């Protein structure tokens, strides 16, 4: 850390601190012979600390804006530190603009692919979508622009609130992603804080501003998308159902949304086995994969299970056998398969919206998808761990106790990884980058009632937006 600037010498600095606190000891902290911080051991009425600290910090930074002022409690003593502000990284406007333009391109391409699949679901997707003016235009209008608006205003809120607290922050870094890998064309955006947080209030304000702004911008987008999904109802494409046959009498029930069928077969007590045939639909994706779970109902009232899976080319068939123990009376065979359709998990907010918009059985409108991605980003950012927005908010509200909530969040992700394995990558990322949050410069100041109410709002937003299983294939 650089040496304290001579514009405010040690004696002048001591006089400022003495005006606001009773100092019973002072010392210098040195690294390789250079003064890197001035330390003052304080006494003060506890109820007056906030006002005294704010006044001392304001006066010191008015004399020298490049000084940082923070307080720590060590071994029962309150210590005021004054140190040089770390140098800010150079502004790289070209990098920010380049990432923004690249993300616009990838989200427009994703939007074009999504629009083509929505508006022309009966035709196969080809490379021509990349230069088809209609697909590109409607992909931009219905998907890319709403999504970029959500992401951009989320980060703008962080930036403006940070500046209001006198903190240096970078412009947003948008993260483009190839649409063939990430169907939304982006991994989101972030800003880089170039100053430490001065106190819990600033930490809370900066952390909560982005997700709250993103959520309230997402609301009209996803409501409009839900309305358009129903108003321009596009039925799910029929990829066909498999043919089932068995060597005993049976009944078959198909799920209304496709992808699942149930076969109920009556068997004789001495049958020994049940043989059934599965034929892949002629219009199925190649390869067509399925899983068959047989639940065998026994005469004594108990059940046993057997599971098999397979992969077939469209229109092809294979024969499978289920061994039956003695006393088998009937078999329920649940067949699930990949119909090639991408299904989105519903956050609680969407489940509540489904009571108003009855859109089951229809293709999702691209604008709804943009809003859904906005909810997904908000929910992930509000996980109370590390440097995520939820980590900022949890550290501001809970102080050092935030670490218990952070470990609980990691545990939740690891459990959810059994249903959606990408959560394990998120858990590993948080573990590698640190799940706990550094304290602000002033960790003594508690949040006021207004911020505690907003913290409850943030928690509600997290509950409404977090998606346990985002994508179901």
C-alpha positions as CSV (number, residue, x, y, z in Angstrom):
1,X,0.0,0.0,0.0
2,X,1.3,3.4,-0.9
3,X,2.6,5.9,1.7
4,X,0.0,8.3,3.3
5,X,-0.1,11.5,1.1
6,X,1.7,14.5,2.5
7,X,-1.3,16.7,1.9
8,X,-2.5,15.6,5.3
9,X,0.4,14.9,7.6
10,X,0.3,12.8,10.7
11,X,-0.2,15.8,13.1
12,X,-3.1,17.2,11.1
13,X,-4.7,13.8,10.8
14,X,-4.4,13.3,14.6
15,X,-6.1,16.7,15.2
16,X,-9.0,15.7,13.1
17,X,-9.5,12.4,14.9
18,X,-9.2,14.1,18.3
19,X,-12.0,16.4,17.3
20,X,-14.4,13.5,17.1
21,X,-13.0,10.8,19.4
22,X,-11.1,10.4,22.6
23,X,-7.8,8.8,21.5
24,X,-5.9,6.9,24.2
25,X,-3.2,5.5,21.9
26,X,-1.9,5.9,18.4
27,X,0.7,4.1,16.2
28,X,1.9,3.7,12.7
29,X,1.7,0.5,10.7
30,X,4.7,0.0,8.5
31,X,5.6,-2.3,5.6
32,X,9.3,-2.4,4.5
33,X,9.9,0.8,6.4
34,X,7.0,2.7,4.7
35,X,4.0,4.0,6.6
36,X,0.9,2.2,5.2
37,X,-1.7,3.2,7.9
38,X,-2.2,5.3,10.9
39,X,-4.0,3.6,13.8
40,X,-5.9,5.3,16.6
41,X,-7.3,3.5,19.6
42,X,-10.7,5.1,20.5
43,X,-13.1,5.7,23.3
44,X,-16.6,7.0,22.7
45,X,-20.2,6.7,23.9
46,X,-21.6,3.7,21.9
47,X,-24.8,5.5,21.0
48,X,-22.7,8.3,19.4
49,X,-20.4,6.2,17.3
50,X,-22.2,6.4,14.0
51,X,-22.4,10.2,13.9
52,X,-18.8,10.6,15.2
53,X,-17.4,8.1,12.6
54,X,-19.3,9.7,9.7
55,X,-18.1,13.2,10.7
56,X,-14.5,12.1,11.1
57,X,-14.5,10.2,7.8
58,X,-16.1,13.1,6.0
59,X,-13.6,15.6,7.3
60,X,-10.6,13.4,6.6
61,X,-11.7,12.6,3.0
62,X,-12.5,16.3,2.5
63,X,-8.9,17.1,3.3
64,X,-7.6,14.2,1.2
65,X,-10.0,12.2,-0.9
66,X,-7.4,9.4,-1.4
67,X,-7.5,8.3,2.2
68,X,-9.6,5.4,3.4
69,X,-11.1,5.5,6.9
70,X,-12.3,2.4,8.6
71,X,-12.7,0.9,12.0
72,X,-12.0,-2.6,13.4
73,X,-12.6,-4.2,16.8
74,X,-9.6,-6.2,17.9
75,X,-9.1,-7.8,21.3
76,X,-11.8,-5.7,22.8
77,X,-10.4,-2.4,21.4
78,X,-11.9,-0.1,18.8
79,X,-9.3,0.9,16.3
80,X,-9.6,3.6,13.6
81,X,-7.4,3.0,10.6
82,X,-6.5,5.6,8.0
83,X,-4.7,4.3,4.9
84,X,-4.2,5.3,1.3
85,X,-6.9,4.4,-1.1
86,X,-5.8,1.7,-3.5
87,X,-5.1,3.0,-7.0
88,X,-8.1,2.6,-9.4
89,X,-7.7,0.4,-12.4
90,X,-7.6,2.2,-15.7
91,X,-10.9,2.7,-17.5
92,X,-11.1,0.4,-20.5
93,X,-14.0,1.8,-22.4
94,X,-13.2,-0.2,-25.5
95,X,-13.4,-3.4,-23.5
96,X,-16.9,-2.5,-22.1
97,X,-18.2,-1.4,-25.5
98,X,-16.8,-4.5,-27.2
99,X,-18.4,-6.9,-24.7
100,X,-21.7,-5.0,-25.0
101,X,-21.7,-5.3,-28.8
102,X,-20.7,-9.0,-28.7
103,X,-23.5,-9.7,-26.2
104,X,-26.0,-7.8,-28.4
105,X,-24.9,-10.1,-31.3
106,X,-25.2,-13.3,-29.3
107,X,-28.5,-12.4,-27.7
108,X,-30.0,-11.3,-31.1
109,X,-28.8,-14.6,-32.6
110,X,-30.4,-16.5,-29.7
111,X,-33.5,-14.4,-30.1
112,X,-33.6,-15.2,-33.9
113,X,-33.3,-19.0,-33.1
114,X,-36.0,-18.7,-30.4
115,X,-38.3,-16.7,-32.6
116,X,-37.9,-19.2,-35.5
117,X,-38.7,-22.1,-33.2
118,X,-41.7,-20.3,-31.9
119,X,-43.1,-18.8,-35.1
120,X,-42.1,-21.6,-37.5
121,X,-42.1,-24.7,-35.3
122,X,-43.3,-26.9,-38.2
123,X,-40.1,-26.2,-40.2
124,X,-36.6,-27.4,-39.3
125,X,-34.0,-24.9,-38.0
126,X,-31.3,-24.2,-40.5
127,X,-28.3,-21.9,-40.7
128,X,-30.4,-19.4,-42.8
129,X,-31.8,-18.1,-39.5
130,X,-28.5,-16.2,-39.0
131,X,-29.2,-14.0,-42.1
132,X,-32.9,-14.1,-42.3
133,X,-34.0,-10.4,-41.7
134,X,-37.4,-11.3,-40.3
135,X,-36.0,-13.8,-37.7
136,X,-33.2,-11.4,-36.7
137,X,-35.6,-8.4,-36.4
138,X,-38.2,-10.3,-34.3
139,X,-35.5,-12.1,-32.3
140,X,-34.1,-8.7,-31.3
141,X,-37.4,-7.1,-30.6
142,X,-39.0,-9.9,-28.6
143,X,-36.0,-11.4,-26.9
144,X,-32.7,-9.7,-27.1
145,X,-33.7,-6.1,-26.2
146,X,-35.9,-7.0,-23.2
147,X,-33.2,-9.3,-21.9
148,X,-30.5,-6.7,-22.4
149,X,-32.7,-4.0,-20.7
150,X,-33.1,-6.3,-17.7
151,X,-29.4,-7.0,-17.4
152,X,-28.4,-3.4,-18.1
153,X,-30.7,-1.7,-15.6
154,X,-29.7,-4.3,-13.0
155,X,-26.0,-3.3,-13.3
156,X,-26.9,0.4,-13.7
157,X,-28.6,0.4,-10.4
158,X,-25.5,-1.1,-8.7
159,X,-23.3,1.6,-10.4
160,X,-25.5,4.6,-9.5
161,X,-25.9,3.6,-5.9
162,X,-22.2,3.0,-5.6
163,X,-21.5,6.4,-6.9
164,X,-24.1,7.9,-4.6
165,X,-22.0,6.5,-1.7
166,X,-18.8,8.0,-3.2
167,X,-17.5,4.6,-4.3
168,X,-15.6,4.0,-7.6
169,X,-17.2,1.3,-9.7
170,X,-16.6,0.1,-13.3
171,X,-19.0,0.2,-16.1
172,X,-20.9,-3.1,-16.7
173,X,-19.0,-6.0,-18.1
174,X,-21.5,-8.0,-20.3
175,X,-20.7,-11.6,-20.8
176,X,-21.5,-13.0,-24.3
177,X,-22.0,-16.7,-24.8
178,X,-22.3,-18.8,-28.0
179,X,-26.0,-19.6,-28.5
180,X,-25.2,-23.2,-29.4
181,X,-23.8,-23.7,-25.8
182,X,-26.0,-21.2,-23.8
183,X,-29.4,-20.9,-25.4
184,X,-29.9,-17.3,-24.0
185,X,-26.7,-15.9,-25.7
186,X,-25.3,-14.5,-22.4
187,X,-24.1,-15.4,-19.0
188,X,-25.2,-12.1,-17.6
189,X,-23.3,-9.0,-16.6
190,X,-21.4,-7.5,-13.6
191,X,-19.6,-4.4,-12.4
192,X,-16.3,-4.3,-10.5
193,X,-16.1,-2.3,-7.3
194,X,-12.9,-0.4,-7.0
195,X,-13.3,0.7,-3.4
196,X,-14.1,-1.2,-0.3
197,X,-17.5,-0.7,1.2
198,X,-17.5,2.0,3.9
199,X,-20.2,0.6,6.1
200,X,-23.1,-1.9,6.3
201,X,-25.6,0.6,5.0
202,X,-23.6,1.1,1.8
203,X,-23.0,-2.6,1.5
204,X,-26.7,-3.3,1.7
205,X,-27.7,-0.5,-0.7
206,X,-25.2,-1.5,-3.4
207,X,-26.1,-5.2,-3.0
208,X,-29.9,-4.8,-3.0
209,X,-30.2,-2.2,-5.7
210,X,-29.3,-4.4,-8.7
211,X,-31.7,-7.4,-8.0
212,X,-34.5,-5.2,-6.9
213,X,-34.2,-3.1,-10.1
214,X,-33.8,-6.2,-12.2
215,X,-36.9,-7.8,-10.6
216,X,-39.2,-4.8,-11.1
217,X,-38.1,-4.4,-14.7
218,X,-38.6,-8.1,-15.3
219,X,-42.2,-8.1,-14.0
220,X,-43.7,-6.2,-16.9
221,X,-41.6,-8.2,-19.4
222,X,-42.7,-11.6,-18.1
223,X,-46.3,-10.5,-17.8
224,X,-46.3,-9.3,-21.4
225,X,-44.6,-12.5,-22.4
226,X,-47.3,-14.6,-20.6
227,X,-50.0,-12.6,-22.3
228,X,-48.4,-13.0,-25.8
229,X,-48.0,-16.7,-25.2
230,X,-51.7,-17.2,-24.8
231,X,-52.8,-14.5,-27.3
232,X,-50.6,-16.0,-30.1
233,X,-51.1,-19.6,-28.9
234,X,-48.6,-21.8,-30.7
235,X,-49.3,-25.5,-29.8
236,X,-46.4,-27.7,-28.8
237,X,-45.0,-29.6,-31.9
238,X,-46.2,-33.1,-32.0
239,X,-43.1,-35.3,-32.1
240,X,-45.2,-38.4,-31.9
241,X,-45.7,-41.0,-29.2
242,X,-44.0,-44.4,-28.9
243,X,-45.8,-47.6,-29.7
244,X,-46.1,-50.1,-26.8
245,X,-46.9,-53.7,-27.0
246,X,-46.9,-56.5,-24.5
247,X,-47.5,-60.3,-24.4
248,X,-50.4,-59.9,-22.0
249,X,-53.5,-57.7,-22.0
250,X,-52.7,-54.2,-20.9
251,X,-54.0,-50.6,-20.9
252,X,-52.0,-47.5,-21.8
253,X,-52.3,-43.9,-20.6
254,X,-50.4,-41.0,-22.2
255,X,-49.5,-37.9,-20.3
256,X,-51.2,-34.8,-21.8
257,X,-47.9,-32.9,-22.1
258,X,-46.0,-35.7,-23.9
259,X,-42.9,-37.4,-22.8
260,X,-44.5,-39.9,-20.5
261,X,-46.8,-43.0,-20.8
262,X,-48.1,-45.6,-18.4
263,X,-48.8,-49.2,-19.3
264,X,-50.8,-51.3,-16.8
265,X,-50.7,-55.0,-17.5
266,X,-52.5,-57.9,-15.7
267,X,-50.3,-61.0,-15.4
268,X,-50.9,-64.5,-14.1
269,X,-49.3,-65.6,-10.9
270,X,-47.0,-68.1,-12.7
271,X,-46.1,-65.9,-15.7
272,X,-42.4,-65.6,-14.6
273,X,-41.8,-62.6,-16.8
274,X,-43.4,-59.8,-18.8
275,X,-42.2,-59.0,-22.3
276,X,-43.0,-55.7,-24.0
277,X,-41.9,-53.9,-27.2
278,X,-41.1,-50.2,-27.5
279,X,-41.2,-48.5,-30.9
280,X,-39.7,-45.0,-31.2
281,X,-41.9,-42.4,-32.9
282,X,-41.2,-41.8,-36.6
283,X,-40.8,-38.0,-36.0
284,X,-38.7,-38.4,-32.8
285,X,-35.3,-36.7,-32.4
286,X,-32.4,-39.0,-33.3
287,X,-31.4,-40.7,-31.1
288,X,-34.7,-41.2,-29.1
289,X,-33.9,-42.2,-25.5
290,X,-36.3,-43.6,-23.0
291,X,-36.5,-45.1,-19.4
292,X,-39.0,-47.8,-18.4
293,X,-39.7,-48.2,-14.7
294,X,-41.7,-51.3,-13.8
295,X,-43.6,-51.4,-10.5
296,X,-44.6,-55.0,-9.8
297,X,-47.7,-55.4,-7.5
298,X,-47.5,-58.6,-5.5
299,X,-50.3,-60.7,-4.0
300,X,-49.2,-59.8,-0.4
301,X,-49.8,-56.1,-1.1
302,X,-46.1,-55.2,-1.5
303,X,-44.4,-53.8,-4.6
304,X,-41.0,-54.3,-6.2
305,X,-39.4,-52.3,-9.0
306,X,-37.2,-52.8,-12.0
307,X,-35.8,-50.1,-14.3
308,X,-34.4,-50.3,-17.8
309,X,-33.4,-47.6,-20.3
310,X,-32.6,-47.6,-24.0
311,X,-31.8,-45.6,-27.1
312,X,-33.5,-46.0,-30.5
313,X,-33.4,-44.5,-33.9
314,X,-36.8,-42.9,-35.0
315,X,-39.2,-45.6,-36.0
316,X,-37.1,-48.5,-34.7
317,X,-38.2,-50.9,-32.0
318,X,-36.7,-53.2,-29.4
319,X,-38.0,-55.9,-27.1
320,X,-37.5,-55.8,-23.3
321,X,-38.3,-58.3,-20.5
322,X,-39.2,-57.7,-16.9
323,X,-38.7,-60.6,-14.5
324,X,-41.6,-61.2,-12.2
325,X,-41.3,-62.8,-8.8
326,X,-43.8,-65.3,-7.5
327,X,-47.1,-63.8,-6.6
328,X,-47.1,-61.0,-9.1
329,X,-50.6,-59.9,-9.9
330,X,-50.0,-56.8,-12.1
331,X,-47.3,-54.5,-13.5
332,X,-47.4,-50.8,-13.9
333,X,-44.8,-49.7,-16.5
334,X,-44.0,-46.0,-16.5
335,X,-42.3,-45.0,-19.7
336,X,-40.6,-41.6,-20.0
337,X,-38.7,-40.4,-23.1
338,X,-36.9,-37.4,-24.6
339,X,-39.3,-35.7,-27.0
340,X,-36.7,-33.1,-27.9
341,X,-38.5,-30.2,-26.3
342,X,-36.8,-27.9,-23.8
343,X,-38.9,-27.3,-20.7
344,X,-38.2,-24.5,-18.2
345,X,-38.6,-24.9,-14.5
346,X,-41.1,-22.5,-13.0
347,X,-40.1,-20.2,-10.2
348,X,-42.8,-19.5,-7.6
349,X,-43.7,-16.2,-9.3
350,X,-44.5,-18.1,-12.6
351,X,-46.5,-20.7,-10.7
352,X,-48.6,-17.9,-9.2
353,X,-48.9,-16.3,-12.7
354,X,-50.2,-19.7,-14.1
355,X,-53.3,-19.2,-12.1
356,X,-54.1,-16.1,-14.3
357,X,-52.5,-17.2,-17.6
358,X,-53.4,-20.7,-18.5
359,X,-50.6,-21.4,-21.1
360,X,-49.9,-25.1,-20.5
361,X,-49.6,-26.9,-23.8
362,X,-48.4,-23.8,-25.8
363,X,-44.9,-22.9,-26.9
364,X,-43.3,-20.2,-24.8
365,X,-43.2,-16.7,-26.4
366,X,-39.7,-15.3,-26.7
367,X,-40.6,-12.3,-24.5
368,X,-41.7,-14.6,-21.8
369,X,-38.3,-16.4,-22.1
370,X,-36.5,-13.1,-21.8
371,X,-38.4,-12.4,-18.5
372,X,-37.8,-15.9,-17.3
373,X,-34.0,-15.4,-17.8
374,X,-34.3,-12.2,-15.9
375,X,-35.9,-14.1,-13.0
376,X,-33.3,-16.8,-13.2
377,X,-30.4,-14.2,-13.0
378,X,-32.1,-12.4,-10.1
379,X,-32.6,-15.7,-8.2
380,X,-29.0,-16.8,-8.7
381,X,-27.6,-13.4,-7.8
382,X,-29.6,-13.4,-4.5
383,X,-27.9,-16.6,-3.2
384,X,-26.5,-15.4,0.2
385,X,-22.9,-16.4,-0.5
386,X,-19.6,-14.8,-1.6
387,X,-19.6,-11.7,-3.7
388,X,-23.1,-12.3,-5.1
389,X,-25.6,-9.6,-4.5
390,X,-27.2,-11.9,-1.9
391,X,-23.9,-12.2,-0.2
392,X,-23.7,-8.4,0.1
393,X,-27.1,-8.2,1.6
394,X,-26.6,-11.1,4.0
395,X,-23.3,-9.7,5.2
396,X,-24.9,-6.3,5.8
397,X,-27.9,-7.7,7.7
398,X,-26.2,-10.6,9.6
399,X,-22.6,-9.5,10.0
400,X,-20.2,-12.3,10.7
401,X,-23.2,-14.7,11.2
402,X,-23.6,-14.6,7.4
403,X,-21.1,-17.4,7.1
404,X,-23.7,-19.9,8.5
405,X,-26.3,-18.8,5.8
406,X,-23.6,-19.0,3.1
407,X,-22.7,-22.6,4.0
408,X,-26.4,-23.5,4.0
409,X,-26.7,-22.0,0.5
410,X,-23.8,-24.2,-0.6
411,X,-25.4,-27.2,0.9
412,X,-28.7,-26.4,-0.9
413,X,-26.9,-26.2,-4.2
414,X,-25.2,-29.5,-3.7
415,X,-28.5,-31.2,-2.9
416,X,-30.2,-29.6,-5.9
417,X,-27.3,-30.8,-8.1
418,X,-28.8,-34.3,-8.0
419,X,-31.7,-32.9,-10.0
420,X,-29.8,-30.2,-12.0
421,X,-26.1,-30.9,-12.1
422,X,-25.0,-27.4,-13.1
423,X,-25.7,-26.3,-9.5
424,X,-22.6,-28.3,-8.5
425,X,-20.5,-26.0,-10.8
426,X,-22.0,-23.0,-9.1
427,X,-21.3,-24.5,-5.6
428,X,-17.7,-25.2,-6.7
429,X,-17.3,-21.7,-8.1
430,X,-18.5,-20.1,-4.8
431,X,-16.2,-22.4,-2.8
432,X,-13.2,-21.4,-4.9
433,X,-13.9,-17.6,-4.8
434,X,-14.8,-17.6,-1.1
435,X,-18.3,-18.1,0.3
436,X,-17.8,-15.5,3.1
437,X,-17.9,-11.8,2.5
438,X,-15.2,-9.3,3.6
439,X,-16.4,-6.9,6.3
440,X,-17.1,-3.3,5.4
441,X,-14.7,-0.5,6.6
442,X,-17.2,0.3,9.4
443,X,-18.7,-3.0,10.6
444,X,-20.2,-1.6,13.8
445,X,-23.1,0.4,12.3
446,X,-26.4,-1.5,12.2
447,X,-29.0,-1.2,9.5
448,X,-31.9,1.2,10.1
449,X,-35.6,0.0,10.0
450,X,-36.1,1.1,6.4
451,X,-33.2,-1.1,5.2
452,X,-34.4,-4.0,7.4
453,X,-37.8,-3.8,5.7
454,X,-36.1,-3.8,2.3
455,X,-34.1,-6.8,3.4
456,X,-37.4,-8.6,3.9
457,X,-38.4,-7.5,0.4
458,X,-35.2,-8.9,-1.0
459,X,-35.8,-12.2,0.7
460,X,-39.3,-12.4,-0.8
461,X,-37.9,-11.6,-4.2
462,X,-35.4,-14.5,-3.8
463,X,-38.2,-16.9,-2.8
464,X,-40.2,-15.8,-5.9
465,X,-37.4,-16.0,-8.4
466,X,-35.1,-18.9,-7.5
467,X,-35.6,-21.9,-9.8
468,X,-34.6,-25.2,-8.1
469,X,-34.5,-27.0,-11.5
470,X,-34.1,-24.3,-14.2
471,X,-34.1,-26.6,-17.3
472,X,-35.8,-29.9,-17.8
473,X,-34.9,-31.8,-21.0
